[in-house]
Amino acid sequence: MGEIVGAGLISHAPTIMFDEATRRELNDGKEISLVPGLIRIRDEVLDRLEADIIVIVDSHWFTTVEHVISAHEHRHGHMTSSELPRGMAGIPYDYPGDPEFGKLAASLGDGLGTPTHASEDDHLPVYYATINLVHYLQESERVVSVSVVQTGEPDDFLTMGAALGEAAGRLDRRVVVLASGGMSHTFWRLKQISKHEASDPVHIITPEARAADELRLEWMKAGDHRRIVDSMEDYMEYNPEGAFGHFLMMLGAIGGADCTAKGELFSDYENATGTGQVHVWFERPEKGWTG
């Protein structure tokens, strides 16, 4: 039987795709911590776990009437971001998918009462919240992307995550689930952005948004995921990216509010033009995700 062998809240901030000189120029001459953090996750975690599949919950892939899961045999091409082509242009990608996993997860999602569709369409776009992580983290693993349905509520995301966990359990797969996205997610206005591009969290859009993020990071580090779930209505005041659906789906895959896995930071908590960004890894406890 398969299992979820690891999970993480992982930033895909566009800055990680800039060359090092540009990153340092934007960050007062210093390297942002997100890039060495990604390298550490690959070297210290993914190499050790030897996963068969990386499931990326893509907070830039918005759907409306259902969750959508990629079910392609293979994906390849070049991605240029319509949002920021200056920093993400012509990025090549070439990776295997896992149609069996995608189709089973979609069927299980439907069975649990949350509308889900597995898509094999060759013309289905791929977004940079997937490609940026593939660039740094994928080697031989198959990759499956999952959308964040913009009409979803916390229970919808947790249910879809449970379907991902169930699919891993039914198949002979070692699966890593990555929640690709940020925390509080309000940008500075255009005329102000250039003054707030450095990674220091003093540049987060408001002190209140920073405090809300940092409180939830403390709960993640303590493995107190129930408090995160129970306080989602309060957190929405600070506009978490994708309604925090990427994190909640990841959490649903590893036990939901009952999960006790403690988070380990693989980066600093950083600013990206007003938004909160961080890498947090959740190692599977010896007694299981809810042990």
C-alpha positions as CSV (number, residue, x, y, z in Angstrom):
1,M,0.0,0.0,0.0
2,G,1.1,3.5,-0.7
3,E,1.2,6.5,1.6
4,I,1.9,10.2,1.9
5,V,5.6,10.3,2.9
6,G,6.0,14.1,3.4
7,A,4.2,17.4,2.9
8,G,5.1,21.0,2.7
9,L,3.9,24.6,2.4
10,I,6.2,25.8,-0.3
11,S,6.6,29.3,-1.8
12,H,6.6,29.7,-5.5
13,A,7.3,33.5,-5.4
14,P,8.5,34.8,-8.8
15,T,11.7,36.1,-7.3
16,I,13.0,32.5,-7.0
17,M,13.2,32.3,-10.8
18,F,15.3,35.5,-11.2
19,D,19.1,35.1,-11.6
20,E,21.1,35.5,-8.4
21,A,22.4,38.9,-9.3
22,T,18.9,40.2,-9.8
23,R,17.7,38.6,-6.6
24,R,20.5,40.3,-4.7
25,E,19.8,43.7,-6.4
26,L,16.2,43.5,-5.2
27,N,17.2,42.4,-1.7
28,D,19.8,44.9,-0.5
29,G,22.7,42.8,-1.8
30,K,21.6,39.7,0.0
31,E,20.3,36.3,-1.2
32,I,16.7,35.6,-0.4
33,S,16.4,32.6,1.9
34,L,13.7,30.9,-0.4
35,V,16.2,29.7,-3.0
36,P,18.7,27.9,-0.6
37,G,15.6,26.6,1.2
38,L,14.4,24.9,-2.0
39,I,17.8,23.4,-2.6
40,R,17.9,22.0,1.0
41,I,14.4,20.5,0.5
42,R,15.6,18.7,-2.6
43,D,18.9,17.5,-1.1
44,E,17.9,16.8,2.5
45,V,14.3,15.7,2.2
46,L,13.2,14.6,-1.3
47,D,16.4,12.6,-2.0
48,R,15.9,10.7,1.2
49,L,12.1,10.1,0.8
50,E,12.4,8.7,-2.7
51,A,8.8,9.6,-3.6
52,D,7.1,8.2,-6.7
53,I,4.8,11.2,-7.1
54,I,5.0,14.9,-6.2
55,V,1.4,16.3,-6.0
56,I,1.5,20.1,-6.3
57,V,-1.6,22.0,-5.1
58,D,-1.3,25.0,-7.5
59,S,-2.7,28.2,-5.9
60,H,-2.5,29.9,-9.3
61,W,-4.7,27.4,-11.1
62,F,-8.2,28.6,-10.4
63,T,-11.2,26.6,-11.3
64,T,-14.9,27.4,-10.6
65,V,-17.3,24.5,-10.6
66,E,-15.0,21.7,-9.5
67,H,-11.6,20.7,-8.4
68,V,-9.4,19.7,-11.4
69,I,-6.5,17.2,-11.3
70,S,-4.0,16.7,-14.1
71,A,-4.1,13.1,-15.4
72,H,-1.6,13.3,-18.2
73,E,1.0,10.6,-19.1
74,H,3.5,13.3,-19.7
75,R,3.8,17.1,-19.8
76,H,6.4,19.1,-21.7
77,G,6.8,22.5,-23.3
78,H,7.8,26.0,-22.3
79,M,6.1,28.3,-19.8
80,T,6.0,32.1,-20.0
81,S,4.1,33.8,-17.2
82,S,1.4,36.2,-18.4
83,E,1.7,37.9,-15.0
84,L,5.5,38.5,-15.0
85,P,7.2,37.5,-18.4
86,R,10.2,39.7,-17.4
87,G,11.2,37.1,-14.8
88,M,9.5,33.9,-16.0
89,A,9.9,33.5,-19.7
90,G,10.4,30.4,-21.9
91,I,11.0,28.1,-18.9
92,P,11.3,24.5,-20.2
93,Y,9.5,21.7,-18.4
94,D,9.4,18.0,-19.2
95,Y,8.1,15.6,-16.6
96,P,6.0,12.4,-16.4
97,G,2.5,12.5,-14.9
98,D,0.4,9.8,-13.2
99,P,-3.0,9.3,-14.9
100,E,-3.9,6.4,-12.6
101,F,-3.4,8.5,-9.5
102,G,-5.2,11.6,-11.0
103,K,-8.2,9.6,-12.0
104,L,-8.5,7.7,-8.8
105,A,-8.2,10.9,-6.7
106,A,-10.9,12.6,-8.8
107,S,-13.2,9.6,-8.4
108,L,-12.6,9.6,-4.7
109,G,-13.2,13.3,-4.4
110,D,-16.6,12.9,-6.1
111,G,-17.4,10.0,-3.8
112,L,-16.7,12.1,-0.8
113,G,-19.1,14.7,-2.0
114,T,-16.8,17.4,-3.6
115,P,-17.0,17.8,-7.4
116,T,-13.8,16.8,-9.0
117,H,-12.6,16.2,-12.6
118,A,-9.4,14.6,-13.9
119,S,-8.2,16.2,-17.1
120,E,-6.0,14.7,-19.8
121,D,-6.3,17.6,-22.2
122,D,-3.0,18.3,-23.9
123,H,-3.9,22.0,-24.1
124,L,-4.5,22.4,-20.4
125,P,-2.3,25.3,-19.2
126,V,0.4,24.8,-16.7
127,Y,1.0,27.6,-14.2
128,Y,4.1,28.9,-12.6
129,A,3.0,27.8,-9.2
130,T,3.7,24.3,-10.6
131,I,6.6,25.0,-12.9
132,N,8.7,27.0,-10.4
133,L,8.6,24.1,-7.9
134,V,9.2,21.5,-10.7
135,H,12.3,23.6,-11.7
136,Y,13.9,23.2,-8.2
137,L,12.4,20.1,-6.8
138,Q,11.5,17.5,-9.4
139,E,14.0,14.9,-10.6
140,S,12.6,11.5,-11.5
141,E,9.3,11.8,-9.7
142,R,6.0,11.9,-11.5
143,V,4.1,15.2,-11.1
144,V,0.4,15.7,-10.6
145,S,-1.1,19.2,-10.3
146,V,-4.3,20.1,-8.5
147,S,-6.4,23.2,-8.9
148,V,-7.7,25.5,-6.2
149,V,-11.4,25.9,-6.8
150,Q,-12.2,29.6,-6.3
151,T,-15.8,28.8,-5.0
152,G,-14.4,26.4,-2.4
153,E,-14.6,26.7,1.3
154,P,-12.3,25.2,4.0
155,D,-14.3,21.9,4.2
156,D,-14.1,21.5,0.4
157,F,-10.4,21.8,0.4
158,L,-10.0,19.5,3.4
159,T,-12.2,16.9,1.6
160,M,-10.2,17.1,-1.6
161,G,-7.1,16.6,0.4
162,A,-8.5,13.6,2.1
163,A,-9.2,12.2,-1.4
164,L,-5.5,12.7,-2.3
165,G,-4.5,10.9,0.8
166,E,-6.9,8.0,0.1
167,A,-5.6,7.7,-3.5
168,A,-2.1,7.4,-2.2
169,G,-3.2,4.7,0.2
170,R,-4.9,2.6,-2.4
171,L,-2.1,2.7,-4.9
172,D,1.5,1.4,-4.5
173,R,2.9,5.0,-4.5
174,R,5.0,7.0,-2.2
175,V,3.5,10.5,-2.4
176,V,4.7,14.0,-1.4
177,V,2.1,16.7,-1.3
178,L,3.3,20.3,-1.8
179,A,1.0,23.3,-1.1
180,S,2.4,25.8,-3.6
181,G,1.6,29.3,-2.5
182,G,2.0,32.0,0.1
183,M,0.3,33.1,3.3
184,S,-1.2,36.6,3.6
185,H,-1.4,37.9,0.0
186,T,-2.1,41.6,-0.5
187,F,0.3,43.5,-2.8
188,W,1.5,47.0,-2.5
189,R,0.0,49.4,-5.1
190,L,2.0,49.8,-8.3
191,K,3.6,53.2,-7.4
192,Q,4.8,51.7,-4.1
193,I,6.0,48.3,-5.1
194,S,9.6,49.3,-5.9
195,K,10.0,50.4,-2.3
196,H,8.9,47.1,-0.9
197,E,10.7,44.4,-2.9
198,A,13.3,43.4,-0.3
199,S,12.6,40.1,1.6
200,D,12.6,41.7,5.1
201,P,9.1,41.1,6.6
202,V,9.0,44.7,7.6
203,H,7.7,45.1,4.1
204,I,4.6,42.9,4.6
205,I,1.5,44.9,3.6
206,T,0.4,45.6,7.3
207,P,1.8,44.7,10.7
208,E,-1.5,42.9,11.4
209,A,-1.1,40.6,8.3
210,R,2.4,39.8,9.4
211,A,1.2,39.0,12.9
212,A,-1.5,36.7,11.5
213,D,1.0,34.8,9.4
214,E,3.5,34.5,12.2
215,L,0.9,33.2,14.6
216,R,-0.1,30.5,12.2
217,L,3.6,29.6,11.7
218,E,3.8,29.1,15.4
219,W,0.8,26.7,15.3
220,M,2.4,24.9,12.3
221,K,5.7,24.4,14.2
222,A,3.7,23.1,17.2
223,G,1.7,20.7,15.1
224,D,-1.5,22.5,16.2
225,H,-3.3,22.3,12.9
226,R,-6.8,22.3,14.5
227,R,-6.3,26.0,15.5
228,I,-5.4,26.8,11.9
229,V,-8.6,25.2,10.6
230,D,-10.8,26.6,13.4
231,S,-9.5,30.2,12.8
232,M,-9.9,30.3,9.0
233,E,-12.7,32.8,9.1
234,D,-10.4,35.2,11.1
235,Y,-7.5,34.6,8.7
236,M,-9.5,35.5,5.7
237,E,-9.4,39.1,6.8
238,Y,-5.7,39.0,5.7
239,N,-6.4,37.6,2.2
240,P,-4.4,34.4,2.3
241,E,-3.4,33.2,-1.1
242,G,-6.0,31.1,-2.8
243,A,-8.2,31.3,0.4
244,F,-5.4,29.1,1.8
245,G,-6.9,26.3,-0.2
246,H,-3.4,25.0,-1.1
247,F,-2.5,24.5,2.5
248,L,-5.8,23.1,3.5
249,M,-5.7,20.5,0.7
250,M,-2.2,19.5,1.8
251,L,-3.4,19.3,5.4
252,G,-6.5,17.2,4.4
253,A,-4.1,14.7,2.8
254,I,-2.2,14.1,6.0
255,G,-5.1,13.9,8.5
256,G,-6.8,17.3,8.4
257,A,-7.3,19.1,11.7
258,D,-6.3,15.9,13.6
259,C,-2.8,16.1,12.1
260,T,0.0,16.4,14.7
261,A,3.0,16.8,12.4
262,K,5.3,19.6,13.5
263,G,6.5,22.1,10.8
264,E,10.2,22.8,10.2
265,L,11.0,26.1,8.5
266,F,13.3,25.6,5.5
267,S,13.4,29.4,4.9
268,D,12.9,32.6,6.8
269,Y,9.4,34.1,6.8
270,E,9.9,36.7,4.0
271,N,8.2,39.5,2.1
272,A,7.4,39.4,-1.6
273,T,5.9,42.8,-2.6
274,G,3.7,42.8,0.4
275,T,2.9,39.1,0.7
276,G,4.0,36.5,3.2
277,Q,6.3,33.8,1.9
278,V,7.9,30.8,3.6
279,H,8.8,27.1,3.2
280,V,7.5,24.8,6.0
281,W,8.2,21.1,5.8
282,F,6.1,18.5,7.7
283,E,7.8,15.2,8.3
284,R,5.6,12.2,8.9
285,P,5.6,11.4,12.6
286,E,6.7,7.8,13.6
287,K,3.2,7.0,14.8
288,G,1.5,8.4,11.7
289,W,0.2,11.8,10.7
290,T,-2.5,11.8,13.4
291,G,-0.5,9.8,16.0
